[in-house]
Amino acid sequence: MWLLAAGTQGAEDGDMRLADGNTPSEGRVEIFYRGQWGTVCDNLWDLTDASVVCRALGFTNATEALGGAAFGPGTGPVMLDEVECTGTEPSLANCTSLGWLKSRCRHSQDASAVCTNETRSTHTLDLSDELPMALEQIFDSQMGCDLSIRVRVRDQQQEGLDLCAHRLILSSNPEAQALWKEPGRTVTMEVDAECLPVVRDFIRYFYSRRLAVSLASMKCFHKLASAYGAQQLQSFCPSLFAILLPEDPSFQTPLDLYAYALATRDPVLEELCVQFLAWNFEALTQAEAWPAVPMALLQVLLSRSELVVPSELALLTALDVWSQEKQPPRRDVEGLVEQIRFPMMLPEVLFELQFNLSLYGGHEALFQKKILQALEFHTVPLRLLAQYRGLNLSEDAYQPRLYTSPTWSASVSGNSQVSSGYWNDNYRSF
């Protein structure tokens, strides 16, 4: 057993020693304070802290910073806890910590150190953060290339771009395989006209592996990444859709992305667009793009219970406006009206539909059928409807959407009583 340092005679506050090691260069760390020796808790204990101890005792560095009473538990108080050194301090007493005698640790957490006189430290000059910019400059210079890239606009006579690249740099990026694995010295890229302005940035991305994606460019980058096998970029773009889509109050971008998702058979992107439009449906009905919403998309949206609207009447009114602008076939309109949840409207609202709705006159029989169904729901006990009409409350017609009007919502606080609009007593009697 080795004990490096003297006893209490002549020791000063902050002096340190290694105890119970097999050699003088290792042991439990002990520090002197107010006439007695104590230990150090291993919370936050690391190699930097251990090196302060080792250098104070005449060694070059620490090779190990051990916890858990690696050289056995000490005695006396635990002097310091949560020690954090920068490495230049003359003693642990000069490092950041909880302070003297403020630890709750037991001696089973005593810290230890293993010291050495060997110089093993290395110092790294890291300029790797400059590499992406340097590679971008190589591409932008368009010099020293060994691969020609001809960019042509698909299905148009419009002039494209002629770029060049460096096969060696491209070959270091797995995402660029579609370009550098092409035989010969020339590669032809066919792109849509709307994506031509971002092709240069797309190829530069293969050099620097970084890319700025905006609301205007995200669809084209996703399209190019999908076409040329840039899987990381292809996966990154959908993660931005939910962030960037709200930047377009016109709703043209989500509608374009939905059409693109259908064309490319991308169910993930399709669902993301539908969900965004459903959660922002009220704003969509007030946007200039509302009449341009395709029939198929409107059918999908009306089938959803997570559609956020003030009320079912507001939804029907918006459909009325859409129908007047779009002038779809009669059969299509009736298919949309079938998805309106008439039982979610109050009786007085149902009565006024015949006077306030343009659609009513052209589809009177359908509206009368739906209104009668809703009025029965409001007035006839549910057990009778179940007995004679086969009522099934799990059907969509009887499921509320995410309504935001006062009829369906109320402000609730800890001391307030909820007062809200409408409640069907039929639910109690069923």
GUMI-10812 format. One record per residue (C-alpha): x, y, z. Coordinates in nm, 4 decimals, decimal comma. Example, Ala and Ser with C-alpha at 12.3 -4.5 7.8 and 13.67 -1.06 7.14 Angstrom:
+----------+----------+----------+
:       px :       py :       pz :
+----------+----------+----------+
:   1,2300 :  -0,4500 :   0,7800 :
:   1,3670 :  -0,1060 :   0,7140 :
+----------+----------+----------+
END
This chain:
+----------+----------+----------+
:       px :       py :       pz :
+----------+----------+----------+
:   0,0000 :   0,0000 :   0,0000 :
:   0,1239 :   0,3450 :  -0,0944 :
:   0,0358 :   0,6806 :   0,0588 :
:   0,1699 :   0,9713 :  -0,1460 :
:   0,2004 :   1,2904 :   0,0652 :
:   0,2589 :   1,3585 :   0,4303 :
:   0,0127 :   1,3326 :   0,7180 :
:  -0,1605 :   1,6297 :   0,8676 :
:   0,1695 :   1,7835 :   0,9906 :
:   0,2478 :   2,0788 :   0,7654 :
:  -0,0423 :   2,0125 :   0,5260 :
:  -0,2375 :   2,3102 :   0,3997 :
:  -0,5929 :   2,3468 :   0,2749 :
:  -0,6119 :   2,2195 :  -0,0828 :
:  -0,3166 :   1,9803 :  -0,0577 :
:  -0,3887 :   1,6420 :  -0,2167 :
:  -0,2628 :   1,2844 :  -0,1983 :
:  -0,3266 :   0,9383 :  -0,3458 :
:  -0,4100 :   0,6668 :  -0,0928 :
:  -0,4245 :   0,2867 :  -0,0946 :
:  -0,2849 :   0,2394 :  -0,4448 :
:  -0,0535 :  -0,0438 :  -0,5463 :
:   0,2020 :   0,2089 :  -0,6748 :
:   0,2746 :   0,5738 :  -0,5870 :
:   0,1078 :   0,6830 :  -0,9115 :
:  -0,2429 :   0,5598 :  -0,8315 :
:  -0,4955 :   0,5632 :  -0,5527 :
:  -0,7966 :   0,7216 :  -0,3953 :
:  -0,7922 :   1,0999 :  -0,4205 :
:  -0,7849 :   1,2722 :  -0,0833 :
:  -0,7726 :   1,6446 :  -0,0127 :
:  -0,6835 :   1,8380 :   0,3035 :
:  -0,9165 :   2,0946 :   0,4594 :
:  -0,9289 :   2,2469 :   0,8107 :
:  -0,6927 :   2,0069 :   0,9762 :
:  -0,8111 :   1,6780 :   0,8304 :
:  -0,7986 :   1,4656 :   0,5160 :
:  -1,1159 :   1,3708 :   0,3276 :
:  -1,2251 :   1,2242 :  -0,0037 :
:  -1,3819 :   1,3547 :  -0,3277 :
:  -1,7159 :   1,2311 :  -0,4657 :
:  -1,7113 :   1,0816 :  -0,8174 :
:  -2,0059 :   1,2889 :  -0,9461 :
:  -1,8850 :   1,4585 :  -1,2706 :
:  -1,5361 :   1,3174 :  -1,2056 :
:  -1,3374 :   1,2952 :  -1,5306 :
:  -0,9876 :   1,2794 :  -1,6753 :
:  -0,9414 :   1,6559 :  -1,6644 :
:  -1,0104 :   1,6605 :  -1,2898 :
:  -0,7785 :   1,3643 :  -1,2311 :
:  -0,5015 :   1,5368 :  -1,4311 :
:  -0,5132 :   1,8359 :  -1,1941 :
:  -0,4408 :   1,5975 :  -0,9061 :
:  -0,1634 :   1,4160 :  -1,0935 :
:   0,0180 :   1,7321 :  -1,2019 :
:  -0,0048 :   1,8743 :  -0,8501 :
:   0,1700 :   1,5590 :  -0,7249 :
:   0,4507 :   1,5843 :  -0,9807 :
:   0,3197 :   1,3566 :  -1,2558 :
:   0,2714 :   1,4552 :  -1,6170 :
:  -0,0914 :   1,3535 :  -1,6689 :
:  -0,3686 :   1,1217 :  -1,5607 :
:  -0,4452 :   0,8122 :  -1,7657 :
:  -0,7588 :   0,7087 :  -1,5759 :
:  -1,0254 :   0,8821 :  -1,3699 :
:  -1,2012 :   0,6176 :  -1,1624 :
:  -1,5117 :   0,6294 :  -0,9455 :
:  -1,6969 :   0,3923 :  -0,7213 :
:  -1,4173 :   0,3711 :  -0,4607 :
:  -1,1918 :   0,1823 :  -0,7035 :
:  -0,9125 :   0,1721 :  -0,4407 :
:  -1,1431 :   0,1116 :  -0,1492 :
:  -1,3599 :   0,3527 :   0,0519 :
:  -1,1894 :   0,6260 :   0,2476 :
:  -1,2578 :   0,7635 :   0,5914 :
:  -1,3392 :   1,1065 :   0,7230 :
:  -1,5642 :   1,3573 :   0,5466 :
:  -1,6366 :   1,3807 :   0,1743 :
:  -1,4772 :   1,7175 :   0,1133 :
:  -1,5831 :   1,8020 :  -0,2462 :
:  -1,8590 :   1,6995 :  -0,4891 :
:  -1,9366 :   1,7717 :  -0,8559 :
:  -1,5835 :   1,8912 :  -0,9227 :
:  -1,5341 :   2,0449 :  -1,2669 :
:  -1,1829 :   2,1573 :  -1,3610 :
:  -1,0515 :   2,3226 :  -1,6737 :
:  -0,7149 :   2,1463 :  -1,6345 :
:  -0,5002 :   2,4458 :  -1,5423 :
:  -0,5846 :   2,4698 :  -1,1702 :
:  -0,3131 :   2,4000 :  -0,9071 :
:  -0,5611 :   2,2055 :  -0,6887 :
:  -0,9119 :   2,0668 :  -0,6907 :
:  -0,9847 :   2,3397 :  -0,4372 :
:  -0,9552 :   2,5891 :  -0,7238 :
:  -1,2018 :   2,4040 :  -0,9490 :
:  -1,5748 :   2,4565 :  -0,9647 :
:  -1,7660 :   2,2362 :  -0,7167 :
:  -2,0530 :   2,2389 :  -0,4707 :
:  -1,8125 :   2,3769 :  -0,2136 :
:  -1,6431 :   2,2358 :   0,0933 :
:  -1,8311 :   1,9715 :   0,2921 :
:  -2,1554 :   2,0055 :   0,0964 :
:  -2,1660 :   1,6559 :  -0,0510 :
:  -2,4235 :   1,3914 :   0,0289 :
:  -2,2125 :   1,1135 :  -0,1232 :
:  -2,1040 :   0,8055 :   0,0681 :
:  -1,7519 :   0,6683 :   0,0575 :
:  -1,8696 :   0,4071 :  -0,1931 :
:  -1,8486 :   0,6944 :  -0,4438 :
:  -1,4946 :   0,8037 :  -0,3654 :
:  -1,3009 :   0,9238 :  -0,6712 :
:  -0,9581 :   0,7866 :  -0,7701 :
:  -0,6854 :   0,8614 :  -1,0239 :
:  -0,4102 :   0,6796 :  -1,2095 :
:  -0,1173 :   0,9050 :  -1,3024 :
:   0,1737 :   0,8743 :  -1,5471 :
:   0,4923 :   1,0540 :  -1,6432 :
:   0,4556 :   0,9568 :  -2,0085 :
:   0,3609 :   1,2347 :  -2,2490 :
:   0,0755 :   1,1094 :  -2,4639 :
:  -0,1238 :   1,4206 :  -2,5258 :
:  -0,2017 :   1,5111 :  -2,8844 :
:  -0,3279 :   1,8364 :  -3,0276 :
:  -0,5512 :   1,8430 :  -3,3331 :
:  -0,5859 :   2,1244 :  -3,5823 :
:  -0,9399 :   2,0784 :  -3,7144 :
:  -1,0318 :   2,2846 :  -4,0192 :
:  -1,2848 :   2,0317 :  -4,1475 :
:  -1,5666 :   2,2850 :  -4,1212 :
:  -1,4032 :   2,4684 :  -4,4132 :
:  -1,4195 :   2,1608 :  -4,6379 :
:  -1,7826 :   2,2001 :  -4,7580 :
:  -1,7158 :   2,5553 :  -4,8733 :
:  -1,3930 :   2,4497 :  -5,0467 :
:  -1,5761 :   2,1729 :  -5,2334 :
:  -1,8513 :   2,4147 :  -5,3323 :
:  -1,5885 :   2,6472 :  -5,4764 :
:  -1,4427 :   2,3613 :  -5,6801 :
:  -1,7850 :   2,2936 :  -5,8328 :
:  -1,8643 :   2,6615 :  -5,8880 :
:  -1,5324 :   2,7123 :  -6,0674 :
:  -1,6429 :   2,4620 :  -6,3361 :
:  -1,2761 :   2,3854 :  -6,3970 :
:  -1,0751 :   2,0638 :  -6,4018 :
:  -1,3862 :   1,8529 :  -6,4638 :
:  -1,3949 :   1,5043 :  -6,6099 :
:  -1,7733 :   1,4628 :  -6,6282 :
:  -2,0114 :   1,6675 :  -6,8412 :
:  -2,3723 :   1,7065 :  -6,7214 :
:  -2,6325 :   1,8101 :  -6,9768 :
:  -2,9549 :   1,9302 :  -6,8144 :
:  -3,2560 :   1,9222 :  -7,0438 :
:  -3,6149 :   2,0310 :  -6,9786 :
:  -3,8556 :   1,7419 :  -7,0104 :
:  -4,1053 :   1,7551 :  -7,3005 :
:  -3,9992 :   2,1050 :  -7,4043 :
:  -3,7671 :   2,2719 :  -7,6487 :
:  -3,6553 :   2,5106 :  -7,3772 :
:  -3,2786 :   2,5408 :  -7,3463 :
:  -3,1383 :   2,3727 :  -7,0354 :
:  -2,7992 :   2,3879 :  -6,8628 :
:  -2,4558 :   2,2542 :  -6,9433 :
:  -2,2536 :   2,1857 :  -6,6293 :
:  -1,9442 :   1,9873 :  -6,5454 :
:  -1,8437 :   1,7875 :  -6,2395 :
:  -1,5603 :   1,5882 :  -6,0883 :
:  -1,6194 :   1,2144 :  -6,0852 :
:  -1,3767 :   1,1540 :  -5,7961 :
:  -1,5625 :   1,3955 :  -5,5654 :
:  -1,9019 :   1,2605 :  -5,6676 :
:  -1,7877 :   0,9024 :  -5,6099 :
:  -1,7191 :   0,9840 :  -5,2444 :
:  -2,0898 :   1,0543 :  -5,1922 :
:  -2,3228 :   0,7510 :  -5,2126 :
:  -2,6143 :   0,9819 :  -5,2941 :
:  -2,4490 :   1,0808 :  -5,6225 :
:  -2,4166 :   0,7284 :  -5,7622 :
:  -2,6773 :   0,7911 :  -6,0318 :
:  -2,4434 :   1,0517 :  -6,1828 :
:  -2,0913 :   0,9185 :  -6,1389 :
:  -2,1754 :   0,5561 :  -6,2226 :
:  -2,3032 :   0,6483 :  -6,5665 :
:  -2,0625 :   0,5196 :  -6,8352 :
:  -1,8854 :   0,7707 :  -7,0543 :
:  -1,7936 :   1,1318 :  -6,9947 :
:  -2,1441 :   1,2773 :  -7,0403 :
:  -2,4558 :   1,2422 :  -6,8281 :
:  -2,7976 :   1,3766 :  -6,9317 :
:  -3,0463 :   1,4896 :  -6,6684 :
:  -3,4101 :   1,5438 :  -6,7645 :
:  -3,5973 :   1,7775 :  -6,5319 :
:  -3,9284 :   1,9613 :  -6,5236 :
:  -3,9177 :   2,3261 :  -6,6232 :
:  -4,0082 :   2,4414 :  -6,2701 :
:  -3,7058 :   2,2564 :  -6,1295 :
:  -3,4451 :   2,3857 :  -6,3738 :
:  -3,3482 :   2,6822 :  -6,1488 :
:  -3,2455 :   2,4513 :  -5,8594 :
:  -3,0465 :   2,1890 :  -6,0529 :
:  -2,7153 :   2,3669 :  -5,9933 :
:  -2,7816 :   2,3751 :  -5,6167 :
:  -2,8801 :   2,0076 :  -5,6290 :
:  -2,5484 :   1,9025 :  -5,7864 :
:  -2,3544 :   2,1351 :  -5,5539 :
:  -2,5180 :   1,9466 :  -5,2650 :
:  -2,3312 :   1,6321 :  -5,3763 :
:  -2,0064 :   1,8218 :  -5,3223 :
:  -2,0700 :   1,9969 :  -4,9904 :
:  -2,3442 :   1,7725 :  -4,8495 :
:  -2,5375 :   2,0744 :  -4,7322 :
:  -2,8365 :   2,2467 :  -4,8884 :
:  -3,0710 :   2,5342 :  -4,8067 :
:  -3,4323 :   2,4278 :  -4,8683 :
:  -3,7129 :   2,6850 :  -4,8867 :
:  -4,0876 :   2,6755 :  -4,9421 :
:  -4,0352 :   2,7496 :  -5,3117 :
:  -3,7696 :   2,4832 :  -5,3672 :
:  -3,8681 :   2,1906 :  -5,1431 :
:  -4,0902 :   2,0163 :  -5,3977 :
:  -3,8240 :   2,0291 :  -5,6689 :
:  -3,5505 :   1,9084 :  -5,4363 :
:  -3,7737 :   1,6196 :  -5,3308 :
:  -3,8474 :   1,5442 :  -5,6954 :
:  -3,4794 :   1,5510 :  -5,7968 :
:  -3,3754 :   1,3483 :  -5,4933 :
:  -3,6372 :   1,0854 :  -5,5765 :
:  -3,5330 :   1,0693 :  -5,9405 :
:  -3,1586 :   1,0433 :  -5,8762 :
:  -3,1479 :   0,8312 :  -5,5619 :
:  -3,0422 :   1,0944 :  -5,3081 :
:  -3,2128 :   0,9091 :  -5,0249 :
:  -3,1058 :   1,1321 :  -4,7354 :
:  -3,2304 :   1,4436 :  -4,9130 :
:  -3,5454 :   1,2598 :  -5,0171 :
:  -3,6149 :   1,1748 :  -4,6519 :
:  -3,5229 :   1,5232 :  -4,5287 :
:  -3,7686 :   1,7143 :  -4,7475 :
:  -4,0903 :   1,5624 :  -4,6032 :
:  -3,9733 :   1,6565 :  -4,2549 :
:  -3,9817 :   2,0211 :  -4,3686 :
:  -4,3264 :   2,0139 :  -4,5253 :
:  -4,5129 :   2,0564 :  -4,1957 :
:  -4,2764 :   2,3416 :  -4,1028 :
:  -4,2807 :   2,5285 :  -4,4343 :
:  -4,6395 :   2,4749 :  -4,5526 :
:  -4,7856 :   2,7324 :  -4,3077 :
:  -4,5691 :   2,9957 :  -4,4779 :
:  -4,8065 :   2,9892 :  -4,7781 :
:  -5,1392 :   3,1525 :  -4,6810 :
:  -5,2650 :   3,1016 :  -5,0368 :
:  -5,2622 :   2,7207 :  -4,9873 :
:  -5,1337 :   2,6786 :  -5,3424 :
:  -4,8196 :   2,4976 :  -5,2244 :
:  -4,9986 :   2,2220 :  -5,0274 :
:  -5,2403 :   2,1736 :  -5,3170 :
:  -4,9492 :   2,1437 :  -5,5614 :
:  -4,7724 :   1,9008 :  -5,3265 :
:  -5,0869 :   1,6898 :  -5,3006 :
:  -5,1090 :   1,6649 :  -5,6801 :
:  -4,7391 :   1,5779 :  -5,6896 :
:  -4,7874 :   1,3068 :  -5,4241 :
:  -5,0649 :   1,1508 :  -5,6299 :
:  -4,8570 :   1,1632 :  -5,9481 :
:  -4,5560 :   1,0017 :  -5,7796 :
:  -4,7675 :   0,7602 :  -5,5725 :
:  -4,6128 :   0,8798 :  -5,2495 :
:  -4,8614 :   0,7831 :  -4,9743 :
:  -4,6577 :   0,9458 :  -4,6962 :
:  -4,6526 :   1,2848 :  -4,8669 :
:  -5,0173 :   1,2457 :  -4,9672 :
:  -5,1249 :   1,1834 :  -4,6077 :
:  -4,9119 :   1,4721 :  -4,4801 :
:  -5,0814 :   1,7149 :  -4,7227 :
:  -5,4297 :   1,5885 :  -4,6380 :
:  -5,3627 :   1,6169 :  -4,2660 :
:  -5,2312 :   1,9714 :  -4,3033 :
:  -5,5357 :   2,0776 :  -4,5087 :
:  -5,7748 :   1,9089 :  -4,2635 :
:  -5,6242 :   2,0883 :  -3,9639 :
:  -5,6316 :   2,4209 :  -4,1495 :
:  -5,9577 :   2,3641 :  -4,3311 :
:  -6,1308 :   2,6834 :  -4,2177 :
:  -5,8458 :   2,8968 :  -4,3543 :
:  -5,8477 :   2,6915 :  -4,6750 :
:  -6,2183 :   2,7678 :  -4,7361 :
:  -6,1418 :   3,1399 :  -4,7095 :
:  -5,8392 :   3,1331 :  -4,9413 :
:  -5,8385 :   3,2181 :  -5,3116 :
:  -5,7365 :   2,8598 :  -5,3839 :
:  -6,0595 :   2,7163 :  -5,2351 :
:  -6,2470 :   2,6887 :  -5,5685 :
:  -5,9427 :   2,5114 :  -5,7156 :
:  -5,9528 :   2,2265 :  -5,4646 :
:  -5,9976 :   1,9079 :  -5,6694 :
:  -6,3119 :   1,7031 :  -5,6272 :
:  -6,1182 :   1,3920 :  -5,5207 :
:  -5,9296 :   1,5837 :  -5,2504 :
:  -6,2515 :   1,7398 :  -5,1193 :
:  -6,4063 :   1,3935 :  -5,0907 :
:  -6,1086 :   1,2766 :  -4,8852 :
:  -6,1266 :   1,5813 :  -4,6578 :
:  -6,5034 :   1,5549 :  -4,5993 :
:  -6,4635 :   1,1935 :  -4,4927 :
:  -6,2428 :   1,2933 :  -4,1983 :
:  -6,3546 :   1,3535 :  -3,8418 :
:  -6,0363 :   1,5521 :  -3,7636 :
:  -6,1512 :   1,8276 :  -3,9991 :
:  -6,1201 :   2,1579 :  -3,8100 :
:  -6,4201 :   2,3824 :  -3,8888 :
:  -6,6376 :   2,6225 :  -3,6902 :
:  -6,9434 :   2,4026 :  -3,7431 :
:  -7,1031 :   2,1604 :  -3,9867 :
:  -7,3075 :   2,4509 :  -4,1218 :
:  -6,9870 :   2,6422 :  -4,1981 :
:  -6,8610 :   2,3372 :  -4,3840 :
:  -7,1815 :   2,3073 :  -4,5850 :
:  -7,1733 :   2,6799 :  -4,6651 :
:  -6,8152 :   2,6497 :  -4,7902 :
:  -6,9205 :   2,3549 :  -5,0067 :
:  -7,1995 :   2,5709 :  -5,1461 :
:  -6,9469 :   2,8383 :  -5,2486 :
:  -6,7132 :   2,5770 :  -5,3961 :
:  -6,9985 :   2,4252 :  -5,5995 :
:  -7,1041 :   2,7619 :  -5,7426 :
:  -6,7463 :   2,8361 :  -5,8530 :
:  -6,6581 :   2,4881 :  -5,9748 :
:  -6,9905 :   2,3866 :  -6,1315 :
:  -6,9210 :   2,0133 :  -6,0978 :
:  -7,1550 :   1,7419 :  -6,2299 :
:  -7,4754 :   1,6911 :  -6,0312 :
:  -7,3770 :   1,3398 :  -5,9274 :
:  -7,0446 :   1,4604 :  -5,7854 :
:  -7,2145 :   1,7324 :  -5,5816 :
:  -7,4578 :   1,4846 :  -5,4315 :
:  -7,1650 :   1,2594 :  -5,3374 :
:  -7,0165 :   1,5499 :  -5,1403 :
:  -7,3464 :   1,6441 :  -4,9769 :
:  -7,3813 :   1,2814 :  -4,8623 :
:  -7,0674 :   1,3341 :  -4,6519 :
:  -7,2093 :   1,6363 :  -4,4688 :
:  -7,3028 :   1,5357 :  -4,1134 :
:  -7,6529 :   1,6828 :  -4,0892 :
:  -7,7215 :   1,5419 :  -3,7372 :
:  -7,4429 :   1,7703 :  -3,6129 :
:  -7,6584 :   2,0772 :  -3,6973 :
:  -7,9240 :   2,2241 :  -3,4683 :
:  -8,2920 :   2,1899 :  -3,5747 :
:  -8,3318 :   2,5642 :  -3,6397 :
:  -8,0228 :   2,5581 :  -3,8596 :
:  -8,1599 :   2,2606 :  -4,0509 :
:  -8,4883 :   2,4471 :  -4,1084 :
:  -8,3124 :   2,7555 :  -4,2488 :
:  -8,1087 :   2,5590 :  -4,5053 :
:  -8,3917 :   2,5786 :  -4,7594 :
:  -8,3765 :   2,9576 :  -4,7479 :
:  -8,0024 :   3,0206 :  -4,7221 :
:  -7,8351 :   2,7574 :  -4,9383 :
:  -7,8001 :   2,7654 :  -5,3175 :
:  -7,7436 :   2,3915 :  -5,3309 :
:  -8,0811 :   2,3209 :  -5,1756 :
:  -8,2885 :   2,4068 :  -5,4822 :
:  -8,0961 :   2,1818 :  -5,7162 :
:  -8,0873 :   1,8857 :  -5,4775 :
:  -8,4091 :   1,9286 :  -5,2809 :
:  -8,4940 :   1,5592 :  -5,2470 :
:  -8,1518 :   1,4738 :  -5,1088 :
:  -8,1593 :   1,7628 :  -4,8627 :
:  -8,5065 :   1,6718 :  -4,7389 :
:  -8,3939 :   1,3151 :  -4,6797 :
:  -8,0853 :   1,4275 :  -4,4860 :
:  -8,2740 :   1,6900 :  -4,2843 :
:  -8,5402 :   1,4375 :  -4,1861 :
:  -8,2686 :   1,1965 :  -4,0725 :
:  -8,1118 :   1,4702 :  -3,8606 :
:  -8,4433 :   1,5864 :  -3,7090 :
:  -8,5252 :   1,2283 :  -3,6099 :
:  -8,1860 :   1,2101 :  -3,4388 :
:  -8,2653 :   1,5262 :  -3,2428 :
:  -8,6231 :   1,4395 :  -3,1426 :
:  -8,6770 :   1,0643 :  -3,1356 :
:  -8,5307 :   0,8577 :  -2,8509 :
:  -8,2280 :   0,6711 :  -2,9713 :
:  -8,3592 :   0,3343 :  -2,8580 :
:  -8,6525 :   0,3792 :  -3,0997 :
:  -8,4252 :   0,4874 :  -3,3812 :
:  -8,2104 :   0,1843 :  -3,3154 :
:  -8,5185 :  -0,0401 :  -3,3139 :
:  -8,6954 :   0,0960 :  -3,6226 :
:  -8,4236 :   0,2671 :  -3,8253 :
:  -8,1269 :   0,0493 :  -3,7387 :
:  -7,9430 :   0,3521 :  -3,6048 :
:  -7,5690 :   0,2984 :  -3,5613 :
:  -7,4011 :   0,5803 :  -3,3717 :
:  -7,0576 :   0,4667 :  -3,4914 :
:  -7,1408 :   0,5865 :  -3,8442 :
:  -6,9588 :   0,9016 :  -3,9563 :
:  -7,2839 :   1,1002 :  -3,9794 :
:  -7,3167 :   1,0882 :  -3,5998 :
:  -6,9534 :   1,1641 :  -3,5186 :
:  -6,8639 :   1,5307 :  -3,4542 :
:  -6,5652 :   1,6844 :  -3,6254 :
:  -6,3252 :   1,9275 :  -3,4560 :
:  -6,5699 :   2,2159 :  -3,4269 :
:  -6,4469 :   2,5516 :  -3,2985 :
:  -6,7704 :   2,7536 :  -3,2736 :
:  -6,9182 :   2,8405 :  -2,9290 :
:  -7,1885 :   2,5743 :  -2,9769 :
:  -6,9207 :   2,3083 :  -2,9550 :
:  -6,6586 :   2,4712 :  -2,7354 :
:  -6,6279 :   2,6581 :  -2,4087 :
:  -6,3622 :   2,8191 :  -2,1913 :
:  -6,2910 :   2,6070 :  -1,8850 :
:  -6,1060 :   2,7185 :  -1,5713 :
:  -6,0578 :   2,5609 :  -1,2322 :
:  -6,3391 :   2,7600 :  -1,0664 :
:  -6,5751 :   2,8038 :  -1,3585 :
:  -6,8766 :   2,6000 :  -1,4650 :
:  -6,8756 :   2,4879 :  -1,8242 :
:  -7,1514 :   2,6496 :  -2,0153 :
:  -7,1741 :   2,5548 :  -2,3719 :
:  -7,4189 :   2,5250 :  -2,6379 :
:  -7,5763 :   2,2036 :  -2,7378 :
:  -7,6365 :   1,8705 :  -2,5685 :
:  -7,8657 :   1,5962 :  -2,6940 :
:  -8,0530 :   1,4364 :  -2,4038 :
:  -8,1091 :   1,1359 :  -2,6266 :
:  -7,7644 :   1,0163 :  -2,5327 :
:  -7,8786 :   0,9862 :  -2,1721 :
:  -8,1835 :   0,7789 :  -2,2560 :
:  -8,0192 :   0,5296 :  -2,4872 :
+----------+----------+----------+
END
